[in-house]
């Protein structure tokens, strides 16, 4: 008599294991959304979770070569506002999803929009995101929304 192997239970087990690994929260994935990535400011949001930029400010934010941050390594970042460079060090707590940006130089921007972005970055204490978006959030609710910028 021939023995038959029932593949269905094995196949079901393989599918379950694969799906758990796809949806598991991996802290290394979180660090990968930062290290070596450049993020462009898309918009700023207020406490009410609504955009705070005027139409003119949104056009200014969209300019190429401006309003971005690059996490160059696990500790260093640099970026640019409208016409001023900034830099510093950063750290994250992957379990708590918190972030700390410590500026060395903010470039002392003269325009109000650049000052608004720098202040929001300085007040950021938490993050949310993946490879498609990044939110740097202040304690009271406002946040900056970024998109990948390569």
C-alpha atoms as a printed R data frame, in Angstrom:
    type eleno elety resid chain resno      x      y      z
1   ATOM     1    CA   UNK     A     1  0.000  0.000  0.000
2   ATOM     2    CA   UNK     A     2  1.333  3.418 -0.980
3   ATOM     3    CA   UNK     A     3  1.633  6.187  1.584
4   ATOM     4    CA   UNK     A     4  0.288  9.540  0.504
5   ATOM     5    CA   UNK     A     5  1.545 12.767  1.904
6   ATOM     6    CA   UNK     A     6 -1.084 15.360  2.444
7   ATOM     7    CA   UNK     A     7  0.361 18.621  1.217
8   ATOM     8    CA   UNK     A     8 -2.522 20.851  2.249
9   ATOM     9    CA   UNK     A     9 -1.526 21.119  5.950
10  ATOM    10    CA   UNK     A    10  2.084 21.818  4.981
11  ATOM    11    CA   UNK     A    11  1.028 24.409  2.416
12  ATOM    12    CA   UNK     A    12 -1.282 26.071  4.934
13  ATOM    13    CA   UNK     A    13  1.523 26.208  7.492
14  ATOM    14    CA   UNK     A    14  3.908 27.748  4.943
15  ATOM    15    CA   UNK     A    15  1.358 30.413  3.963
16  ATOM    16    CA   UNK     A    16  0.694 31.289  7.608
17  ATOM    17    CA   UNK     A    17  4.398 31.597  8.402
18  ATOM    18    CA   UNK     A    18  4.979 33.765  5.346
19  ATOM    19    CA   UNK     A    19  2.087 36.074  6.192
20  ATOM    20    CA   UNK     A    20  3.266 36.495  9.794
21  ATOM    21    CA   UNK     A    21  6.729 37.435  8.618
22  ATOM    22    CA   UNK     A    22  5.321 39.952  6.134
23  ATOM    23    CA   UNK     A    23  3.182 41.734  8.689
24  ATOM    24    CA   UNK     A    24  5.465 41.488 11.705
25  ATOM    25    CA   UNK     A    25  6.767 44.785 13.003
26  ATOM    26    CA   UNK     A    26 10.479 44.758 12.480
27  ATOM    27    CA   UNK     A    27 12.384 47.527 14.221
28  ATOM    28    CA   UNK     A    28 15.219 47.239 11.707
29  ATOM    29    CA   UNK     A    29 12.694 48.238  9.033
30  ATOM    30    CA   UNK     A    30 11.998 51.393 11.033
31  ATOM    31    CA   UNK     A    31 15.647 52.410 11.134
32  ATOM    32    CA   UNK     A    32 15.842 51.728  7.389
33  ATOM    33    CA   UNK     A    33 13.227 54.403  6.686
34  ATOM    34    CA   UNK     A    34 15.734 56.897  8.062
35  ATOM    35    CA   UNK     A    35 19.334 55.861  7.376
36  ATOM    36    CA   UNK     A    36 20.548 56.965  3.966
37  ATOM    37    CA   UNK     A    37 17.139 58.320  2.955
38  ATOM    38    CA   UNK     A    38 16.212 61.837  1.910
39  ATOM    39    CA   UNK     A    39 12.737 63.133  2.723
40  ATOM    40    CA   UNK     A    40 11.052 66.162  1.119
41  ATOM    41    CA   UNK     A    41  8.553 68.220  3.105
42  ATOM    42    CA   UNK     A    42  5.075 67.710  1.639
43  ATOM    43    CA   UNK     A    43  3.029 69.745  4.081
44  ATOM    44    CA   UNK     A    44  2.690 70.881  7.665
45  ATOM    45    CA   UNK     A    45 -0.359 69.944  9.717
46  ATOM    46    CA   UNK     A    46 -1.808 71.621 12.776
47  ATOM    47    CA   UNK     A    47 -3.444 70.320 15.923
48  ATOM    48    CA   UNK     A    48 -6.719 69.818 14.040
49  ATOM    49    CA   UNK     A    49 -4.907 67.471 11.604
50  ATOM    50    CA   UNK     A    50 -5.452 69.959  8.772
51  ATOM    51    CA   UNK     A    51 -2.796 71.454  6.492
52  ATOM    52    CA   UNK     A    52 -1.589 74.841  7.723
53  ATOM    53    CA   UNK     A    53  0.168 76.048  4.568
54  ATOM    54    CA   UNK     A    54 -1.394 78.553  2.212
55  ATOM    55    CA   UNK     A    55 -1.472 77.755 -1.508
56  ATOM    56    CA   UNK     A    56  1.536 80.028 -2.048
57  ATOM    57    CA   UNK     A    57  3.478 78.364  0.793
58  ATOM    58    CA   UNK     A    58  2.649 74.909 -0.607
59  ATOM    59    CA   UNK     A    59  4.118 75.972 -3.975
60  ATOM    60    CA   UNK     A    60  7.252 77.215 -2.221
61  ATOM    61    CA   UNK     A    61  7.595 73.926 -0.281
62  ATOM    62    CA   UNK     A    62  7.377 72.018 -3.581
63  ATOM    63    CA   UNK     A    63 10.429 73.762 -5.082
64  ATOM    64    CA   UNK     A    64 13.206 71.404 -6.139
65  ATOM    65    CA   UNK     A    65 16.324 71.418 -3.984
66  ATOM    66    CA   UNK     A    66 14.593 72.957 -0.977
67  ATOM    67    CA   UNK     A    67 12.787 71.803  2.157
68  ATOM    68    CA   UNK     A    68 14.282 68.372  2.655
69  ATOM    69    CA   UNK     A    69 16.089 66.397  5.325
70  ATOM    70    CA   UNK     A    70 18.579 63.588  4.772
71  ATOM    71    CA   UNK     A    71 19.469 61.092  7.473
72  ATOM    72    CA   UNK     A    72 23.030 60.459  6.324
73  ATOM    73    CA   UNK     A    73 23.952 57.862  8.922
74  ATOM    74    CA   UNK     A    74 22.594 56.437 12.145
75  ATOM    75    CA   UNK     A    75 23.508 59.672 13.915
76  ATOM    76    CA   UNK     A    76 23.913 62.527 11.412
77  ATOM    77    CA   UNK     A    77 21.392 64.500  9.376
78  ATOM    78    CA   UNK     A    78 21.520 67.470  7.057
79  ATOM    79    CA   UNK     A    79 18.923 69.371  5.131
80  ATOM    80    CA   UNK     A    80 17.856 72.566  3.491
81  ATOM    81    CA   UNK     A    81 15.090 75.102  3.873
82  ATOM    82    CA   UNK     A    82 14.330 77.599  1.113
83  ATOM    83    CA   UNK     A    83 17.921 78.790  0.846
84  ATOM    84    CA   UNK     A    84 19.705 77.779  4.066
85  ATOM    85    CA   UNK     A    85 21.402 74.520  4.981
86  ATOM    86    CA   UNK     A    86 21.060 72.914  8.402
87  ATOM    87    CA   UNK     A    87 22.647 69.922 10.116
88  ATOM    88    CA   UNK     A    88 22.863 68.034 13.361
89  ATOM    89    CA   UNK     A    89 22.567 64.687 15.067
90  ATOM    90    CA   UNK     A    90 19.530 62.499 15.578
91  ATOM    91    CA   UNK     A    91 18.428 59.406 17.448
92  ATOM    92    CA   UNK     A    92 15.297 57.292 17.620
93  ATOM    93    CA   UNK     A    93 13.755 54.919 20.115
94  ATOM    94    CA   UNK     A    94 12.372 52.212 17.854
95  ATOM    95    CA   UNK     A    95 10.125 50.661 20.494
96  ATOM    96    CA   UNK     A    96  8.543 53.958 21.568
97  ATOM    97    CA   UNK     A    97  8.709 55.455 18.040
98  ATOM    98    CA   UNK     A    98 10.256 58.656 19.371
99  ATOM    99    CA   UNK     A    99 12.831 60.856 17.683
100 ATOM   100    CA   UNK     A   100 15.248 63.539 18.789
101 ATOM   101    CA   UNK     A   101 16.845 66.021 16.375
102 ATOM   102    CA   UNK     A   102 19.697 68.081 17.808
103 ATOM   103    CA   UNK     A   103 20.692 70.939 15.522
104 ATOM   104    CA   UNK     A   104 24.256 72.127 15.122
105 ATOM   105    CA   UNK     A   105 23.316 74.838 12.688
106 ATOM   106    CA   UNK     A   106 19.932 75.986 11.405
107 ATOM   107    CA   UNK     A   107 21.325 78.452  8.896
108 ATOM   108    CA   UNK     A   108 19.242 81.256 10.471
109 ATOM   109    CA   UNK     A   109 16.621 81.409  7.711
110 ATOM   110    CA   UNK     A   110 15.113 84.807  7.084
111 ATOM   111    CA   UNK     A   111 11.785 83.747  5.539
112 ATOM   112    CA   UNK     A   112  8.792 82.786  7.681
113 ATOM   113    CA   UNK     A   113  8.178 79.433  5.984
114 ATOM   114    CA   UNK     A   114 11.735 78.210  6.568
115 ATOM   115    CA   UNK     A   115 11.516 79.296 10.210
116 ATOM   116    CA   UNK     A   116  8.219 77.391 10.546
117 ATOM   117    CA   UNK     A   117  9.793 74.196  9.177
118 ATOM   118    CA   UNK     A   118 12.892 74.483 11.393
119 ATOM   119    CA   UNK     A   119 10.751 75.080 14.486
120 ATOM   120    CA   UNK     A   120  8.562 72.062 13.677
121 ATOM   121    CA   UNK     A   121 11.677 69.893 13.249
122 ATOM   122    CA   UNK     A   122 13.108 71.158 16.530
123 ATOM   123    CA   UNK     A   123  9.857 70.300 18.339
124 ATOM   124    CA   UNK     A   124  9.492 66.827 16.772
125 ATOM   125    CA   UNK     A   125  9.379 64.097 19.414
126 ATOM   126    CA   UNK     A   126  7.747 61.145 17.625
127 ATOM   127    CA   UNK     A   127  7.618 59.588 14.194
128 ATOM   128    CA   UNK     A   128  5.356 57.452 12.081
129 ATOM   129    CA   UNK     A   129  5.892 56.147  8.599
130 ATOM   130    CA   UNK     A   130  7.254 53.608  6.178
131 ATOM   131    CA   UNK     A   131  9.107 53.748  2.854
132 ATOM   132    CA   UNK     A   132  6.347 55.900  1.281
133 ATOM   133    CA   UNK     A   133  5.836 58.619  3.882
134 ATOM   134    CA   UNK     A   134  7.288 59.968  7.088
135 ATOM   135    CA   UNK     A   135  5.608 62.036  9.791
136 ATOM   136    CA   UNK     A   136  7.680 63.870 12.372
137 ATOM   137    CA   UNK     A   137  5.249 64.785 15.128
138 ATOM   138    CA   UNK     A   138  5.258 67.349 17.874
139 ATOM   139    CA   UNK     A   139  3.988 66.456 21.339
140 ATOM   140    CA   UNK     A   140  0.706 68.323 21.019
141 ATOM   141    CA   UNK     A   141 -0.353 66.987 17.615
142 ATOM   142    CA   UNK     A   142  1.129 69.131 14.805
143 ATOM   143    CA   UNK     A   143  3.397 67.296 12.390
144 ATOM   144    CA   UNK     A   144  5.416 67.581  9.209
145 ATOM   145    CA   UNK     A   145  4.551 65.160  6.424
146 ATOM   146    CA   UNK     A   146  7.420 64.051  4.167
147 ATOM   147    CA   UNK     A   147  7.623 62.066  0.949
148 ATOM   148    CA   UNK     A   148 10.673 60.212 -0.384
149 ATOM   149    CA   UNK     A   149 13.065 62.538 -2.211
150 ATOM   150    CA   UNK     A   150 15.816 60.862 -4.154
